[in-house]
Amino acid sequence: MAKHCTEQPAVLRMGDMGSIWSLITNFLAGSCVHDKDTTLEIFHKIINVISALIRLRRDLVIHTLPHLGSVLRQLLVIVRTVRPSLGIKQTSLVTDTLPRWLNAKQPIGVEEVRVLARLLETLTTKYMVRNNAPNSETQKAESLAKPFSKHATYVLKAYITVMNDPLCLLPSEHRKELQRGLYALCSMIGDHSRDAMMVSALDTGGKLTMKALWKEYEKQRYVGKG
């Protein structure tokens, strides 16, 4: 599937999208049993497929944005690590949410978090669609930023939930690598959606995390603008 999406994107049809999202969702679904060793290649292939769809087949993805938002939330959830010294039951509460190919003793690394951040940034980058439509030569380069904006709120909420999970940790180096991707999500939702999210979707801890993230976003946004 990865090769098909990245090397032959023009042949994809709307009817293919359901199967693609379903397969990715299944690969990211939680499991109560896990492989002995983490297979990071699966993570990278998932990222490559989603990136290719966003960059090359925006015309198809735009009709399946809830699915895109769902898998992005799943990806953010699996980059967290289990807090040390937890009991067996508490550890299982976390590990059961991880896919089979991800062993909690070999968590997602900094390089994987970096490519996830780049994936989030592609949502705000303008690309030309690659399909076989007759008017493909006259189309404009566009991004998914505006149509995805209402879904970006839920992706950000997934990050905030991870940050405030008492059973998990998001290492500082992971948070640093994620920043650019999180800022891309912030740029999509705007002040109004942020305020609505703060009021209706976040608890006290979530509000504090969101305020801190937005402060850093605003700080980097206005760097160099006097």
C-alpha positions as CSV (number, residue, x, y, z in Angstrom):
1,M,0.0,0.0,0.0
2,A,2.8,2.4,0.9
3,K,4.4,2.0,-2.5
4,H,1.1,2.4,-4.3
5,C,0.3,5.6,-2.5
6,T,3.7,7.2,-2.8
7,E,4.7,6.1,-6.3
8,Q,1.3,5.8,-8.1
9,P,-0.9,8.4,-6.4
10,A,-2.7,9.3,-9.6
11,V,-4.4,5.9,-9.9
12,L,-6.0,6.2,-6.4
13,R,-9.8,6.5,-6.4
14,M,-12.3,7.7,-3.8
15,G,-13.3,4.1,-3.3
16,D,-9.8,3.2,-2.2
17,M,-9.8,5.7,0.7
18,G,-12.0,3.7,3.1
19,S,-9.7,0.7,2.8
20,I,-6.6,2.8,3.3
21,W,-7.8,4.5,6.4
22,S,-9.2,1.2,7.8
23,L,-5.9,-0.5,7.3
24,I,-3.9,2.4,9.0
25,T,-6.4,2.4,11.9
26,N,-6.0,-1.3,12.4
27,F,-2.2,-0.9,12.4
28,L,-2.5,1.8,15.1
29,A,-5.2,0.0,17.2
30,G,-4.3,-1.0,20.8
31,S,-3.5,-4.6,21.6
32,C,-3.1,-6.6,24.9
33,V,-0.3,-8.6,23.3
34,H,2.9,-7.1,21.9
35,D,5.8,-8.2,19.8
36,K,9.2,-8.7,21.5
37,D,10.7,-5.9,19.5
38,T,9.3,-2.6,18.3
39,T,9.0,-2.4,14.5
40,L,9.7,1.2,13.7
41,E,9.4,0.6,10.0
42,I,5.7,0.2,10.3
43,F,5.5,3.7,11.9
44,H,7.5,5.2,9.1
45,K,5.4,3.5,6.4
46,I,2.2,4.8,8.0
47,I,3.7,8.3,8.0
48,N,4.8,8.0,4.4
49,V,1.3,6.9,3.3
50,I,-0.5,9.7,5.1
51,S,2.1,12.3,3.9
52,A,1.7,11.1,0.2
53,L,-2.1,11.4,0.5
54,I,-1.9,14.9,1.9
55,R,0.6,16.1,-0.6
56,L,-0.5,14.4,-3.7
57,R,-4.2,13.5,-3.4
58,R,-5.7,16.4,-1.4
59,D,-8.8,16.0,-3.7
60,L,-9.5,12.6,-2.1
61,V,-8.4,13.4,1.5
62,I,-10.6,16.4,1.7
63,H,-13.7,14.1,1.6
64,T,-12.3,11.9,4.4
65,L,-11.0,14.5,6.9
66,P,-12.5,12.8,10.0
67,H,-10.5,9.7,9.2
68,L,-7.3,11.8,8.8
69,G,-8.0,13.5,12.1
70,S,-8.5,10.1,13.8
71,V,-5.2,8.6,12.7
72,L,-3.3,11.7,13.6
73,R,-4.7,11.5,17.1
74,Q,-3.7,7.8,17.3
75,L,-0.2,8.7,16.2
76,L,0.1,11.3,18.9
77,V,-1.1,8.9,21.5
78,I,1.5,6.2,20.7
79,V,4.5,8.5,21.1
80,R,4.1,8.7,24.8
81,T,6.1,6.4,27.2
82,V,5.0,4.6,30.4
83,R,6.0,6.1,33.7
84,P,8.6,4.1,35.5
85,S,7.7,2.2,38.7
86,L,4.0,1.7,37.8
87,G,2.3,-1.5,39.0
88,I,1.4,-4.3,36.6
89,K,-2.3,-3.2,36.4
90,Q,-1.4,0.5,35.8
91,T,1.2,-0.4,33.2
92,S,-1.3,-2.6,31.3
93,L,-3.8,0.3,31.2
94,V,-1.2,2.1,29.1
95,T,0.3,-0.7,27.1
96,D,-3.1,-2.0,26.0
97,T,-3.6,1.2,24.1
98,L,-0.4,0.6,22.1
99,P,-0.4,-1.3,18.8
100,R,1.0,-4.9,18.7
101,W,4.2,-3.9,16.9
102,L,5.1,-1.3,19.6
103,N,6.7,-2.7,22.7
104,A,6.6,-0.2,25.6
105,K,10.2,-1.2,26.5
106,Q,11.3,0.1,23.1
107,P,9.2,3.3,22.7
108,I,8.9,5.6,19.8
109,G,12.1,7.6,19.4
110,V,13.1,11.2,18.7
111,E,13.5,10.6,14.9
112,E,10.0,9.2,14.7
113,V,8.5,12.1,16.6
114,R,10.4,14.4,14.2
115,V,8.8,12.9,11.1
116,L,5.4,13.0,12.8
117,A,5.9,16.8,13.3
118,R,6.8,17.2,9.7
119,L,3.6,15.3,8.8
120,L,1.5,17.8,10.8
121,E,3.3,20.7,9.0
122,T,2.3,19.3,5.6
123,L,-1.3,20.1,6.5
124,T,-0.5,23.8,6.1
125,T,1.7,23.5,3.0
126,K,0.4,24.1,-0.5
127,Y,0.7,21.2,-3.0
128,M,-0.6,20.4,-6.4
129,V,-2.9,17.4,-6.8
130,R,-1.5,14.5,-8.9
131,N,-4.3,12.8,-10.6
132,N,-5.4,12.1,-14.2
133,A,-8.1,14.7,-14.3
134,P,-8.3,16.7,-17.6
135,N,-7.9,20.1,-15.8
136,S,-4.9,19.0,-13.7
137,E,-2.6,21.5,-15.6
138,T,-4.7,24.5,-14.6
139,Q,-5.3,23.8,-10.9
140,K,-3.9,25.8,-8.1
141,A,-1.6,24.6,-5.4
142,E,-3.6,24.6,-2.1
143,S,-3.3,23.2,1.4
144,L,-5.7,21.4,3.8
145,A,-5.3,24.1,6.5
146,K,-8.8,25.6,6.1
147,P,-10.8,22.5,5.5
148,F,-9.0,20.6,8.3
149,S,-9.2,23.5,10.8
150,K,-12.2,22.1,12.8
151,H,-10.5,18.7,13.0
152,A,-7.2,20.2,14.2
153,T,-8.8,21.0,17.5
154,Y,-9.3,17.4,18.3
155,V,-5.8,16.5,17.3
156,L,-4.5,19.2,19.7
157,K,-6.7,17.8,22.4
158,A,-5.1,14.4,21.9
159,Y,-1.7,15.9,22.6
160,I,-3.0,17.7,25.7
161,T,-4.5,14.5,27.0
162,V,-1.2,12.7,26.5
163,M,0.6,15.5,28.4
164,N,-1.8,15.3,31.3
165,D,-2.0,11.5,31.6
166,P,-0.8,10.6,35.1
167,L,0.4,7.2,33.9
168,C,2.5,8.4,31.0
169,L,5.4,10.7,30.1
170,L,6.1,12.7,27.0
171,P,9.9,13.2,27.1
172,S,11.2,16.7,26.8
173,E,13.1,15.9,23.6
174,H,9.8,14.5,22.1
175,R,7.9,17.7,23.1
176,K,10.6,19.8,21.5
177,E,10.5,17.9,18.2
178,L,6.7,18.1,18.1
179,Q,6.6,21.8,18.5
180,R,6.6,22.8,14.8
181,G,3.8,20.4,14.1
182,L,1.8,21.6,17.1
183,Y,2.3,25.2,16.0
184,A,0.9,24.2,12.5
185,L,-2.2,22.9,14.2
186,C,-2.5,26.1,16.3
187,S,-2.3,28.2,13.1
188,M,-5.3,26.4,11.7
189,I,-7.7,26.7,14.6
190,G,-7.4,30.4,15.4
191,D,-8.4,32.3,18.6
192,H,-12.1,31.6,18.4
193,S,-11.8,27.8,18.2
194,R,-9.1,27.8,20.8
195,D,-11.4,29.7,23.2
196,A,-14.3,27.3,22.5
197,M,-11.9,24.4,23.2
198,M,-10.8,25.9,26.5
199,V,-14.3,26.3,27.7
200,S,-15.9,23.1,26.6
201,A,-13.3,20.4,26.0
202,L,-10.5,20.8,28.6
203,D,-10.2,20.3,32.4
204,T,-8.0,22.5,34.6
205,G,-4.8,20.7,33.7
206,G,-5.7,20.7,30.0
207,K,-6.4,24.5,30.1
208,L,-3.0,25.1,31.6
209,T,-1.3,22.9,29.0
210,M,-3.1,24.7,26.2
211,K,-2.3,28.1,27.5
212,A,1.4,27.2,27.8
213,L,1.4,25.8,24.2
214,W,-0.5,28.8,22.8
215,K,1.9,31.2,24.5
216,E,4.9,29.5,22.9
217,Y,3.1,29.5,19.6
218,E,2.4,33.2,19.7
219,K,6.0,33.9,20.8
220,Q,7.5,32.1,17.8
221,R,4.8,33.5,15.5
222,Y,5.9,37.1,16.2
223,V,9.6,36.6,16.3
224,G,11.2,39.1,14.0
225,K,8.0,41.1,13.4
226,G,9.0,43.9,15.6
